[in-house]
């Protein structure tokens, strides 16, 4: 009987230990399975129209012009027919009075910390006459880009980005538009057609809307700019880049001209 009592006592103590151990284990908090919350998006900067200013200017070219280079499209007779006239290289487009077209002008410094809304309207790139239209263009990060083929021949558009993923895609006559976006700022992204080697374009991608391309008369306009001091940069595919500092006061129409000199 004494031995039986001792065994019973040991069994009771063991059971108590097991119960205590289990209860202690349950006291530990359960691991969280909640999904981490994404950081809230930065608020969109709103420009006050009562204080917004504008930068305008003209791009000039001084010096001897390089000779015009005739583009040979004879390898594809359909391109010859589609272009209608002789095709000349358009890497330097100088108009009457020495004005320079197709230069990309943009704010490169001074907008840090400001988050701007992304346009929903697509920027159009057309392939017509075996030529890219426009040759020089700007878009905002994640803005829709629509590529059209208006030609009776197949093209293969090939943007060769470094900050943005490079890609190429064939587009035949009558094919639906291609829809793309560029996810990182990059000035400039060269574009070519893998089938027609003379076709070239350049895309400037920025995280703000303050850019322009000089027109045939050399002029450009950058409107609705908040007051501040900025670095204004110009890019030209053959002549390189220039920059200048400019301060835009409230409601000011500031002027910034650029001049390239022929080599």
SERO-4910 file (N, C-alpha, C, O; in steps of 0.05 Angstrom, whole numbers):
BEGIN
 pado doro    nc1    nc2    nc3   cac1   cac2   cac3    cc1    cc2    cc3    oc1    oc2    oc3
  Unk    A     17    -24      0      0      0      0     17     25      0     11     44    -14
  Unk    A     40     25     16     57     48     17     69     53    -11     69     76    -20
  Unk    A     79     32    -25     90     34    -52     69     45    -71     76     61    -88
  Unk    A     45     36    -69     23     45    -87     18     75    -83     13     89   -102
  Unk    A     19     85    -58     15    113    -52     36    130    -64     31    152    -75
  Unk    A     62    120    -61     84    136    -73     81    138   -103     85    159   -115
  Unk    A     74    116   -116     70    116   -145     48    136   -153     50    151   -172
  Unk    A     27    135   -137      5    153   -142     13    182   -140      5    199   -156
  Unk    A     30    187   -119     40    215   -115     57    224   -138     54    247   -147
  Unk    A     74    206   -148     92    214   -170     75    219   -195     81    237   -211
  Unk    A     55    203   -199     38    207   -223     24    233   -222     21    247   -242
  Unk    A     15    241   -198      1    267   -195     20    290   -200     13    309   -214
  Unk    A     44    288   -189     64    310   -194     71    312   -223     74    334   -234
  Unk    A     74    289   -237     81    289   -266     59    302   -282     64    317   -300
  Unk    A     34    296   -275     12    307   -290     11    338   -286      5    353   -304
  Unk    A     17    346   -261     17    375   -255     38    389   -271     34    411   -281
  Unk    A     62    376   -274     84    388   -289     76    391   -319     82    412   -331
  Unk    A     64    370   -329     55    371   -357     35    394   -362     37    409   -381
  Unk    A     16    396   -344     -4    417   -346      8    445   -345      1    463   -360
  Unk    A     27    448   -325     40    474   -322     57    481   -346     56    503   -355
  Unk    A     72    461   -356     88    466   -380     71    474   -404     78    492   -418
  Unk    A     48    461   -408     30    468   -430     20    496   -427     18    512   -446
  Unk    A     12    503   -402      0    530   -397     21    551   -402     14    573   -412
  Unk    A     46    546   -395     67    566   -400     72    569   -430     75    592   -439
  Unk    A     72    548   -445     75    549   -474     53    566   -487     58    581   -505
  Unk    A     29    563   -477      6    578   -488      8    608   -481     -6    624   -494
  Unk    A     24    615   -460     26    643   -453     41    659   -474     38    684   -474
  Unk    A     57    646   -492     72    661   -512     53    672   -533     35    658   -542
  Unk    A     56    698   -541     38    709   -561     42    695   -588     64    687   -595
  Unk    A     21    692   -603     22    680   -630     37    698   -649     35    723   -647
  Unk    A     51    686   -668     65    702   -688     45    717   -706     24    706   -713
  Unk    A     51    742   -713     33    758   -729     33    749   -758     54    744   -769
  Unk    A     10    746   -769      8    739   -797     -3    761   -814    -11    758   -838
  Unk    A     -5    785   -802    -16    808   -817      3    817   -839     27    816   -836
  Unk    A     -8    825   -862      8    835   -885     18    863   -879      2    880   -872
  Unk    A     45    868   -882     55    895   -877     41    916   -895     36    910   -919
  Unk    A     35    938   -884     21    959   -899     41    975   -916     63    982   -907
  Unk    A     33    980   -941     50    996   -959     52   1024   -949     33   1035   -938
  Unk    A     75   1037   -953     78   1065   -945     58   1082   -961     55   1078   -985
  Unk    A     46   1101   -948     27   1118   -962     40   1134   -985     63   1143   -982
  Unk    A     26   1138  -1007     37   1153  -1029     41   1182  -1021     26   1194  -1006
  Unk    A     63   1194  -1032     68   1222  -1026     45   1239  -1038     35   1233  -1059
  Unk    A     38   1260  -1024     16   1277  -1034     24   1291  -1060     47   1298  -1064
  Unk    A      4   1294  -1078      9   1307  -1103     12   1337  -1100     -4   1350  -1086
  Unk    A     33   1348  -1111     38   1376  -1109     19   1391  -1127     15   1385  -1150
  Unk    A      6   1412  -1116    -13   1428  -1130     -1   1455  -1135      7   1469  -1117
  Unk    A      1   1463  -1160     12   1489  -1168     -9   1511  -1164    -32   1508  -1173
  Unk    A     -2   1532  -1150    -21   1554  -1146    -21   1571  -1171     -1   1584  -1178
  Unk    A    -44   1571  -1185    -45   1587  -1210    -41   1617  -1206    -34   1631  -1225
  Unk    A    -45   1626  -1182    -42   1655  -1176    -12   1663  -1175     -6   1686  -1178
  Unk    A      6   1643  -1172     34   1649  -1170     51   1636  -1191     75   1641  -1194
  Unk    A     39   1618  -1207     54   1602  -1227     67   1620  -1248     55   1641  -1256
  Unk    A     91   1613  -1257    105   1628  -1277    109   1611  -1302    100   1588  -1303
  Unk    A    123   1622  -1322    128   1609  -1347    156   1615  -1356    166   1637  -1353
  Unk    A    169   1595  -1368    194   1599  -1381    191   1595  -1411    180   1575  -1420
  Unk    A    200   1615  -1426    200   1613  -1455    228   1619  -1465    245   1630  -1450
  Unk    A    234   1610  -1489    260   1616  -1500    262   1607  -1529    243   1596  -1540
  Unk    A    285   1613  -1541    290   1605  -1569    318   1592  -1570    337   1601  -1557
  Unk    A    319   1571  -1585    344   1556  -1589    356   1565  -1616    343   1563  -1636
  Unk    A    381   1573  -1615    395   1583  -1640    419   1565  -1647    430   1551  -1630
  Unk    A    426   1566  -1672    449   1552  -1682    466   1572  -1697    456   1586  -1715
  Unk    A    492   1574  -1690    510   1592  -1704    533   1577  -1715    544   1558  -1703
  Unk    A    541   1584  -1739    564   1571  -1752    555   1557  -1777    532   1558  -1786
  Unk    A    575   1543  -1789    571   1529  -1814    554   1504  -1809    559   1488  -1791
  Unk    A    534   1501  -1825    516   1477  -1823    530   1453  -1835    543   1455  -1856
  Unk    A    526   1430  -1823    536   1405  -1836    520   1400  -1861    496   1407  -1862
  Unk    A    532   1387  -1881    516   1381  -1906    493   1362  -1900    495   1344  -1882
  Unk    A    472   1365  -1914    449   1348  -1911    455   1320  -1922    467   1317  -1943
  Unk    A    448   1300  -1907    453   1272  -1915    428   1259  -1925    408   1258  -1911
  Unk    A    429   1249  -1950    407   1236  -1962    404   1208  -1951    424   1193  -1949
  Unk    A    380   1200  -1942    375   1174  -1932    367   1155  -1954    349   1161  -1970
  Unk    A    381   1133  -1956    376   1113  -1977    356   1092  -1967    362   1076  -1950
  Unk    A    331   1094  -1977    310   1075  -1970    306   1053  -1991    286   1039  -1990
  Unk    A    324   1052  -2010    319   1034  -2033    317   1005  -2026    306    989  -2041
  Unk    A    328    997  -2002    325    969  -1995    297    960  -1990    290    937  -1989
  Unk    A    279    980  -1986    250    974  -1982    234    993  -2000    228   1016  -1991
  Unk    A    228    985  -2024    213   1002  -2042    187   1013  -2031    178   1035  -2038
  Unk    A    174    997  -2013    149   1007  -2001    154   1031  -1984    137   1049  -1983
  Unk    A    177   1033  -1971    184   1057  -1956    189   1081  -1974    181   1103  -1968
  Unk    A    202   1076  -1997    207   1097  -2016    180   1109  -2025    177   1134  -2026
  Unk    A    161   1092  -2031    134   1101  -2039    120   1115  -2016    106   1135  -2021
  Unk    A    122   1104  -1992    107   1115  -1969    118   1142  -1961    103   1159  -1950
  Unk    A    144   1147  -1965    156   1172  -1956    149   1195  -1975    150   1219  -1967
  Unk    A    143   1189  -2000    134   1208  -2021    156   1225  -2032    158   1229  -2056
  Unk    A    173   1236  -2014    195   1254  -2024    221   1243  -2015    222   1223  -2000
  Unk    A    243   1255  -2023    270   1247  -2014    272   1251  -1984    261   1270  -1973
  Unk    A    285   1232  -1971    288   1233  -1942    316   1242  -1935    336   1231  -1944
  Unk    A    318   1262  -1918    344   1272  -1909    346   1268  -1879    326   1269  -1864
  Unk    A    370   1264  -1870    375   1261  -1841    366   1286  -1826    371   1309  -1835
  Unk    A    352   1282  -1804    341   1305  -1788    353   1308  -1761    340   1318  -1742
  Unk    A    378   1299  -1758    390   1301  -1731    397   1329  -1723    399   1336  -1700
  Unk    A    400   1347  -1743    404   1376  -1738    385   1390  -1757    388   1391  -1781
  Unk    A    364   1403  -1745    344   1417  -1760    345   1447  -1755    335   1457  -1735
  Unk    A    358   1461  -1774    361   1490  -1771    343   1504  -1791    343   1498  -1815
  Unk    A    328   1523  -1781    310   1538  -1798    320   1566  -1805    343   1573  -1798
  Unk    A    303   1581  -1817    310   1609  -1826    318   1625  -1802    305   1625  -1781
  Unk    A    340   1640  -1805    350   1656  -1783    367   1641  -1763    374   1652  -1742
  Unk    A    373   1616  -1769    390   1600  -1751    376   1589  -1726    389   1585  -1706
  Unk    A    350   1585  -1728    336   1574  -1705    337   1543  -1706    338   1531  -1728
  Unk    A    338   1530  -1683    342   1502  -1682    318   1487  -1671    309   1493  -1649
  Unk    A    308   1468  -1686    285   1452  -1677    294   1426  -1664    318   1419  -1666
  Unk    A    276   1413  -1651    280   1385  -1640    301   1384  -1618    315   1364  -1616
  Unk    A    303   1405  -1603    320   1404  -1578    301   1400  -1554    280   1411  -1553
  Unk    A    310   1383  -1536    294   1376  -1513    303   1393  -1489    326   1393  -1482
  Unk    A    284   1409  -1478    290   1428  -1457    274   1419  -1432    250   1413  -1434
  Unk    A    287   1419  -1409    273   1409  -1385    286   1419  -1359    309   1427  -1359
  Unk    A    270   1420  -1338    280   1426  -1312    295   1402  -1300    283   1381  -1297
  Unk    A    321   1406  -1295    337   1383  -1284    341   1385  -1254    347   1365  -1242
  Unk    A    339   1409  -1243    342   1412  -1214    323   1434  -1205    317   1453  -1219
  Unk    A    314   1431  -1180    297   1451  -1168    269   1442  -1160    254   1457  -1148
  Unk    A    262   1418  -1169    235   1407  -1163    236   1384  -1143    216   1370  -1139
  Unk    A    259   1380  -1130    262   1357  -1112    242   1359  -1089    236   1381  -1079
  Unk    A    231   1336  -1082    212   1335  -1060    183   1340  -1068    165   1337  -1052
  Unk    A    179   1346  -1093    152   1351  -1104    143   1327  -1120    157   1317  -1137
  Unk    A    118   1318  -1115    107   1295  -1128     84   1305  -1146     65   1317  -1137
  Unk    A     86   1299  -1172     67   1309  -1192     49   1287  -1202     57   1264  -1205
  Unk    A     24   1294  -1208      5   1274  -1218     14   1264  -1246     26   1278  -1262
  Unk    A      9   1238  -1250     16   1226  -1276     -7   1230  -1296    -30   1223  -1290
  Unk    A     -1   1241  -1319    -22   1244  -1339    -34   1218  -1348    -20   1198  -1350
  Unk    A    -60   1218  -1353    -73   1193  -1363    -75   1193  -1394    -80   1172  -1406
  Unk    A    -70   1216  -1406    -72   1218  -1435    -46   1207  -1448    -24   1213  -1439
  Unk    A    -49   1189  -1468    -26   1176  -1480    -11   1195  -1498    -23   1212  -1512
  Unk    A     15   1191  -1498     32   1204  -1518     35   1186  -1542     39   1162  -1539
  Unk    A     31   1197  -1566     30   1180  -1590     57   1181  -1605     69   1202  -1609
  Unk    A     67   1157  -1613     89   1155  -1631     79   1141  -1656     69   1118  -1654
  Unk    A     81   1154  -1679     71   1142  -1704     95   1135  -1721    115   1149  -1722
  Unk    A     92   1113  -1736    111   1105  -1756     98   1109  -1783     81   1093  -1792
  Unk    A    106   1130  -1797     93   1138  -1821    114   1147  -1841    132   1163  -1835
  Unk    A    112   1136  -1865    133   1142  -1885    160   1131  -1878    181   1141  -1885
  Unk    A    159   1109  -1862    183   1096  -1852    200   1116  -1837    224   1118  -1841
  Unk    A    187   1131  -1819    199   1152  -1803    184   1153  -1777    160   1148  -1776
  Unk    A    198   1159  -1755    184   1163  -1729    173   1191  -1727    188   1211  -1734
  Unk    A    149   1194  -1719    136   1220  -1714    124   1220  -1686    106   1204  -1680
  Unk    A    134   1238  -1668    156   1257  -1672    183   1243  -1668    184   1221  -1658
  Unk    A    203   1257  -1676    230   1247  -1672    239   1250  -1643    252   1233  -1632
  Unk    A    232   1273  -1631    239   1279  -1603    213   1283  -1588    196   1299  -1596
  Unk    A    211   1270  -1565    187   1273  -1549    193   1269  -1519    214   1258  -1512
  Unk    A    175   1279  -1503    178   1275  -1474    153   1263  -1462    131   1268  -1472
  Unk    A    156   1247  -1441    134   1235  -1426    140   1236  -1397    164   1239  -1389
  Unk    A    120   1233  -1380    125   1230  -1352    127   1200  -1345    117   1183  -1359
  Unk    A    139   1195  -1322    142   1168  -1312    113   1156  -1310     96   1168  -1298
  Unk    A    110   1132  -1321     85   1117  -1320     62   1129  -1337     39   1120  -1335
  Unk    A     68   1149  -1353     48   1160  -1371     44   1140  -1395     64   1129  -1404
  Unk    A     19   1136  -1403     15   1117  -1426     29   1127  -1451     28   1151  -1458
  Unk    A     41   1108  -1466     53   1114  -1492     40   1095  -1512     39   1071  -1507
  Unk    A     30   1106  -1534     17   1090  -1554     33   1091  -1580     38   1113  -1590
  Unk    A     40   1068  -1590     56   1066  -1615     39   1056  -1637     26   1035  -1635
  Unk    A     38   1072  -1659     21   1066  -1682     38   1060  -1707     60   1072  -1710
  Unk    A     30   1042  -1723     42   1037  -1749     23   1045  -1771      4   1031  -1777
  Unk    A     28   1068  -1784     11   1077  -1806     22   1069  -1833     11   1078  -1853
  Unk    A     43   1053  -1833     56   1046  -1858     46   1019  -1869     33   1004  -1854
  Unk    A     50   1015  -1895     42    989  -1907     64    968  -1904     63    947  -1917
  Unk    A     83    972  -1886    105    953  -1881    107    948  -1851     97    963  -1835
  Unk    A    121    926  -1845    126    919  -1817    149    935  -1805    170    938  -1819
  Unk    A    146    944  -1781    168    957  -1766    173    941  -1741    157    924  -1733
  Unk    A    196    947  -1729    203    935  -1703    214    957  -1685    237    964  -1687
  Unk    A    197    968  -1668    205    990  -1651    222    980  -1627    215    960  -1614
  Unk    A    244    993  -1622    263    983  -1603    274   1006  -1586    295   1018  -1593
  Unk    A    261   1014  -1564    272   1033  -1545    295   1020  -1529    292    998  -1518
  Unk    A    318   1033  -1528    342   1021  -1516    349   1036  -1490    369   1051  -1488
  Unk    A    332   1033  -1470    336   1046  -1445    357   1034  -1428    365   1010  -1433
  Unk    A    368   1049  -1409    386   1038  -1389    374   1038  -1362    375   1018  -1348
  Unk    A    362   1061  -1354    346   1061  -1329    320   1047  -1332    309   1036  -1313
  Unk    A    310   1046  -1356    285   1032  -1363    292   1007  -1379    312   1006  -1393
  Unk    A    275    986  -1376    280    961  -1390    278    965  -1420    259    976  -1430
  Unk    A    299    955  -1434    298    956  -1463    279    934  -1473    277    913  -1461
  Unk    A    266    940  -1495    248    920  -1507    246    926  -1537    253    947  -1546
  Unk    A    237    906  -1552    231    911  -1581    207    894  -1589    203    872  -1578
  Unk    A    192    904  -1607    167    891  -1614    160    897  -1643    160    920  -1652
  Unk    A    154    876  -1658    146    879  -1686    117    889  -1688    100    881  -1671
  Unk    A    112    905  -1708     85    916  -1712     80    917  -1742     92    933  -1756
  Unk    A     62    900  -1751     56    898  -1779     36    918  -1788     23    932  -1772
  Unk    A     31    921  -1815     11    939  -1825    -17    931  -1814    -25    907  -1815
  Unk    A    -31    950  -1804    -58    945  -1793    -59    933  -1766    -80    928  -1755
  Unk    A    -35    927  -1754    -35    917  -1726    -45    937  -1707    -43    961  -1711
  Unk    A    -57    928  -1684    -67    948  -1664    -44    963  -1652    -21    953  -1652
  Unk    A    -49    986  -1640    -28   1001  -1627    -15    985  -1604    -27    968  -1591
  Unk    A     10    991  -1600     25    980  -1576     22   1000  -1553     22   1024  -1557
  Unk    A     18    989  -1529     15   1006  -1506     38   1000  -1486     41    978  -1477
  Unk    A     53   1021  -1480     76   1018  -1462     77   1040  -1442     64   1061  -1445
  Unk    A     94   1037  -1421    100   1057  -1401    130   1055  -1394    142   1034  -1397
  Unk    A    141   1078  -1386    169   1078  -1376    168   1085  -1347    155   1104  -1338
  Unk    A    182   1069  -1331    178   1070  -1302    199   1086  -1286    196   1090  -1262
  Unk    A    220   1096  -1300    241   1111  -1286    249   1135  -1303    248   1134  -1328
  Unk    A    257   1157  -1290    267   1180  -1305    291   1173  -1321    309   1158  -1312
  Unk    A    293   1182  -1346    316   1177  -1363    316   1197  -1386    296   1198  -1401
  Unk    A    338   1211  -1389    341   1230  -1411    368   1225  -1425    389   1229  -1413
  Unk    A    367   1215  -1450    344   1208  -1467    346   1178  -1473    367   1166  -1471
  Unk    A    323   1166  -1480    322   1139  -1489    323   1138  -1520    305   1148  -1533
  Unk    A    344   1127  -1532    345   1124  -1561    326   1102  -1570    323   1082  -1557
  Unk    A    313   1107  -1593    294   1088  -1604    302   1083  -1633    309   1101  -1648
  Unk    A    301   1058  -1642    307   1051  -1669    287   1031  -1679    272   1019  -1664
  Unk    A    287   1027  -1705    272   1006  -1718    292    984  -1726    311    990  -1741
  Unk    A    288    960  -1717    307    939  -1723    306    930  -1752    324    916  -1761
  Unk    A    286    938  -1767    283    931  -1795    294    953  -1813    307    947  -1833
  Unk    A    288    978  -1806    297   1001  -1823    316   1017  -1806    308   1033  -1789
  Unk    A    342   1014  -1812    363   1025  -1795    365   1056  -1795    378   1067  -1778
  Unk    A    351   1069  -1813    352   1098  -1814    331   1111  -1795    331   1135  -1792
  Unk    A    314   1095  -1784    292   1106  -1767    303   1109  -1738    311   1090  -1726
  Unk    A    301   1134  -1729    311   1141  -1702    292   1160  -1688    280   1177  -1701
  Unk    A    289   1157  -1662    275   1176  -1645    287   1176  -1617    304   1158  -1611
  Unk    A    280   1195  -1601    290   1197  -1574    268   1205  -1555    252   1223  -1561
  Unk    A    267   1192  -1532    246   1197  -1512    258   1207  -1486    276   1193  -1475
  Unk    A    249   1230  -1476    257   1239  -1450    236   1232  -1430    212   1239  -1433
  Unk    A    244   1218  -1408    225   1209  -1388    231   1224  -1362    254   1223  -1352
  Unk    A    212   1239  -1351    216   1255  -1327    194   1249  -1307    173   1240  -1313
  Unk    A    200   1256  -1281    180   1252  -1260    165   1277  -1254    153   1280  -1233
  Unk    A    165   1295  -1274    149   1320  -1271    141   1329  -1300    151   1318  -1319
  Unk    A    124   1349  -1302    114   1357  -1329    129   1380  -1341    119   1391  -1361
  Unk    A    152   1388  -1331    165   1413  -1340    187   1407  -1360    211   1407  -1354
  Unk    A    178   1403  -1385    196   1398  -1407    182   1407  -1433    158   1410  -1434
  Unk    A    198   1410  -1454    187   1419  -1479    207   1412  -1501    230   1406  -1496
  Unk    A    198   1412  -1526    214   1407  -1549    213   1432  -1567    191   1442  -1573
  Unk    A    236   1442  -1575    236   1467  -1591    222   1461  -1618    226   1440  -1630
  Unk    A    207   1481  -1626    191   1479  -1651    208   1486  -1675    232   1491  -1673
  Unk    A    195   1486  -1699    209   1493  -1723    221   1521  -1723    241   1526  -1736
  Unk    A    208   1539  -1707    219   1566  -1705    238   1569  -1682    246   1591  -1675
  Unk    A    246   1547  -1669    265   1547  -1648    254   1553  -1620    269   1552  -1601
  Unk    A    229   1559  -1618    218   1568  -1593    209   1544  -1576    202   1523  -1586
  Unk    A    208   1549  -1550    197   1529  -1531    183   1544  -1508    190   1567  -1503
  Unk    A    165   1531  -1495    150   1542  -1473    146   1521  -1451    138   1498  -1457
  Unk    A    153   1528  -1426    148   1511  -1403    129   1526  -1384    139   1544  -1370
  Unk    A    104   1520  -1384     84   1536  -1368     79   1525  -1340     88   1503  -1333
  Unk    A     63   1540  -1325     52   1531  -1299     73   1522  -1280     69   1501  -1266
  Unk    A     95   1536  -1278    117   1529  -1262    116   1543  -1235    112   1567  -1234
  Unk    A    118   1529  -1212    118   1542  -1186    143   1560  -1183    164   1553  -1194
  Unk    A    140   1583  -1170    163   1600  -1166    187   1586  -1153    183   1569  -1136
  Unk    A    211   1592  -1162    234   1579  -1151    259   1584  -1169    257   1597  -1190
  Unk    A    281   1574  -1160    306   1575  -1175    312   1547  -1186    311   1527  -1172
  Unk    A    317   1546  -1212    319   1520  -1226    344   1519  -1243    356   1539  -1251
  Unk    A    352   1494  -1249    371   1489  -1270    355   1480  -1294    341   1460  -1294
  Unk    A    359   1495  -1316    345   1489  -1341    366   1476  -1360    387   1488  -1365
  Unk    A    360   1452  -1369    379   1437  -1386    367   1433  -1413    343   1429  -1417
  Unk    A    385   1434  -1433    377   1429  -1461    394   1406  -1472    418   1405  -1466
  Unk    A    381   1389  -1487    394   1365  -1499    389   1366  -1529    366   1370  -1538
  Unk    A    410   1361  -1545    407   1359  -1574    424   1335  -1583    447   1332  -1574
  Unk    A    412   1318  -1599    424   1292  -1604    452   1292  -1616    467   1273  -1612
  Unk    A    459   1313  -1631    486   1315  -1642    503   1336  -1629    528   1334  -1629
  Unk    A    491   1356  -1617    505   1379  -1606    510   1378  -1576    524   1396  -1565
  Unk    A    498   1359  -1563    503   1356  -1534    484   1371  -1516    462   1378  -1525
  Unk    A    493   1376  -1492    476   1389  -1472    488   1416  -1463    512   1420  -1464
  Unk    A    470   1433  -1454    477   1459  -1441    458   1462  -1417    437   1450  -1416
  Unk    A    466   1479  -1399    447   1485  -1377    452   1514  -1368    473   1526  -1372
  Unk    A    432   1525  -1355    434   1552  -1343    415   1553  -1319    394   1540  -1318
  Unk    A    423   1570  -1300    406   1575  -1277    386   1597  -1283    392   1616  -1297
  Unk    A    362   1593  -1273    341   1613  -1278    322   1614  -1253    315   1593  -1243
  Unk    A    315   1638  -1245    297   1642  -1223    270   1651  -1234    269   1671  -1249
  Unk    A    249   1638  -1226    222   1645  -1235    208   1657  -1211    203   1643  -1191
  Unk    A    201   1682  -1214    185   1696  -1192    156   1691  -1197    147   1683  -1218
  Unk    A    139   1696  -1176    110   1692  -1179     99   1707  -1203    104   1731  -1206
  Unk    A     84   1693  -1220     71   1704  -1244     91   1715  -1264     83   1731  -1281
  Unk    A    116   1708  -1263    136   1718  -1281    137   1703  -1307    133   1679  -1307
  Unk    A    142   1717  -1328    148   1705  -1354    178   1707  -1358    188   1727  -1368
  Unk    A    192   1686  -1350    221   1686  -1352    230   1676  -1380    217   1660  -1392
  Unk    A    253   1687  -1388    263   1681  -1415    291   1668  -1412    308   1678  -1398
  Unk    A    294   1645  -1426    320   1631  -1426    326   1622  -1455    313   1603  -1465
  Unk    A    345   1635  -1468    353   1627  -1495    378   1610  -1494    394   1612  -1476
  Unk    A    381   1593  -1514    405   1576  -1517    416   1580  -1545    402   1584  -1564
  Unk    A    443   1577  -1547    456   1579  -1573    477   1556  -1575    494   1553  -1558
  Unk    A    474   1541  -1596    494   1521  -1603    512   1531  -1625    502   1546  -1643
  Unk    A    537   1524  -1624    556   1533  -1645    564   1509  -1661    571   1488  -1651
  Unk    A    564   1513  -1688    572   1491  -1706    601   1484  -1702    618   1501  -1695
  Unk    A    608   1459  -1706    635   1449  -1702    651   1452  -1727    675   1445  -1728
***
